[in-house]
Amino acid sequence: PTQTPGPAPPTTVAPPPPPSTPAPPPVQSPCLNSCNDRGDCKFVGGNDPWVCSCWTGFKGADCKEAVTKVLPKWMTATVSITWGISGSKRAAAPQAGDSDSGGVKMMSLFSDSTDDPVYDPDFDPSGEAEQLHLLDTCKRAQKFFDHVLRPVENGEPPVVCFIQELDDWLRKANLWVRRDDQPPHASDSHRAELRAANIRGVPVPPWAFNRTLHAFARTPRFWALGLQNDMRMDPGSGKMLWCRTRLLTALDRSAPASISLPQLDLFDGFVTDINEGAPVKVSAATHSSELWLTAVSEKLMRQQFKQEVYLSIGIAFGSVLVFTGSPTLSLLATINIAGILLTLIAGMIGLGWTIGLVEAMALMLLVGFSVDYTIHIALAYKLSEEGQSRLMRLQRSVHEVGLSLPG
């Protein structure tokens, strides 16, 4: 028998797709030109709270400029983040001796500076939380300031951090396996103590911190990086009095304030941030650099230069008016002084100079020279014979006074 096919199944119609949701608009970066996609926009607070932290190879306020070369090390600035020092006072340089603590010669760990520091009595990095905070600070500094740090040169990292080097040293296999050709950087008894305590990196137990640091001070790496200059130990107790982390930057140590002051604000914000979340015994970090000293001095010089210009022009006008009794001559002398200063500033700008510390000091001196020259010429003009023409009086005053002023 022939099988009759059944009815066809109903056709299923797929529902229409839901309407597509429009993508949210991109979030606008608060930084200048969104850092041109060459850096990270970071909040630092202050008058200009958002700044660009440029990636390696770029610089500028909006990371637009490409870094084409790295200056020699001696031309760049070093920034130090320091713990344990609350001030300084002048004192005689300490005498180096053969002080010994814990079986380790401490002579080279002493500072040879003539500035006797005032130590923070609460500073103590031997605790485990304190060690981890110092280590975390080094790692955060490496990431946060990557745009201004120097590249690794001859094995020297851009962030010279004793606690990070100590951690690397503790994690090396040759600390646990003694070889015949291995130099005795750490004593066998201390190795046994570290193995028994299962210490394979930072944090080190507080009871072993000082002895471990003393053992690390015997290694070639410690001296190659100059870590003996990054801390000071008490010769009696062996306790650490202060320590620092050095950031080797690519910033020109003679850079004008317009470049260095924004970096100063970045470091201010960074140090404030690490102090807020730090354990009490390491919560008073500070930062310092000769670059900051130059930048602040230049800023003050610029402010004083403006004040000196206004004051000098006012005094010059009053002096010429008192000695000559001529308002017209006083006004012309004042215009002449202002013209000299404007010409000098325009010349510097035209040559592409930046008004740095040396230029600001030179301008301050030139203000006095311009006032001195103008007042003498004006007085000589007034004292010349009245019957002569203005040209003759001017020539006579320049001949009698003008030639002697440059000398």
Salt bridges, closest charged atoms under 4 A:
ASP115 OD1 - ARG90 NH1 2.53
ASP136 OD2 - ARG140 NH1 3.76
GLU153 OE2 - ARG150 NH2 2.62
GLU156 OE1 - LYS73 NZ 2.70
GLU165 OE1 - ARG221 NE 3.07
ASP167 OD2 - ARG171 NE 2.96
ASP181 OD1 - ARG179 NE 3.11
ASP188 OD1 - ARG178 NH1 2.66
GLU193 OE1 - HIS190 ND1 3.40
GLU193 OE2 - ARG211 NH1 3.22
ASP230 OD1 - ARG244 NE 2.75
ASP230 OD1 - ARG246 NE 2.83
ASP268 OD1 - HIS287 NE2 2.65
ASP273 OD2 - ARG140 NH2 2.31
GLU290 OE2 - ARG253 NH2 2.30
GLU298 OE2 - ARG302 NH2 2.95
ASP372 OD1 - HIS376 ND1 3.46
GLU386 OE1 - ARG393 NH1 3.78
GLU400 OE2 - ARG396 NE 3.06
